[in-house]
Amino acid sequence: MSYCDYVNQLAEGQDPFNKHYHDHHYGFPINDDNELFARLVLEINQAGLSWTTILKKETGFRQAYDQFEIAKVANYNDEDRQRLLSNPAIIRNRFKINAAIYNAQQIMLLQRQFGSFKQWLDHHHPKPLPEWVKLFKRHFKFVGGEIVNEFLMSCGYLPNAHDKTCPIYQKIMQTDVPWKKA
């Protein structure tokens, strides 16, 4: 069996971060709102950088953002913003930090209305990517087409996270991935 092209191009032991993410996370459904929020924050922080950089800093992000507990991040204040801006374990970009806080607040509003962030996603599924992008831009900050695409593909709302010949694709097909229901 052949893995996806980018994994095939990695030399043995060269990049365990991407291989692990590819084999255990990318494209698999996420049911927990905090983990969906985590993925959104990580995708936003990847903008302009390599995914490897983000994966290497994931532990730092989790610690800095209180394990991505939406309610905690939604209540961050200026002191928290300064703490994040001075934390070398994450990407110290004011716009991305502000987006994480704002987006947590927005997710809390969606949770009140739909019961959960996941239920909000499910309510709008399926949509073509351009409609998803419009929807995300209406509710969130720092969400362009590529970020929305990668977020939705990475958590199973859009297909094509893996080549059909990749053994991980077969594992995903055995899950309750949302795009199969479309």
Salt bridges, closest charged atoms under 4 A:
ASP23 OD2 - LYS19 NZ 2.46
ASP23 OD1 - HIS22 ND1 2.64
GLU35 OE1 - ARG62 NH2 2.90
GLU58 OE2 - ARG62 NH2 3.03
GLU69 OE2 - LYS72 NZ 3.89
ASP78 OD1 - ARG81 NH1 3.61
ASP80 OD1 - ARG83 NH2 3.44
ASP122 OD2 - LYS118 NZ 2.95
GLU131 OE1 - LYS127 NZ 3.82
ASP176 OD2 - LYS181 NZ 3.39
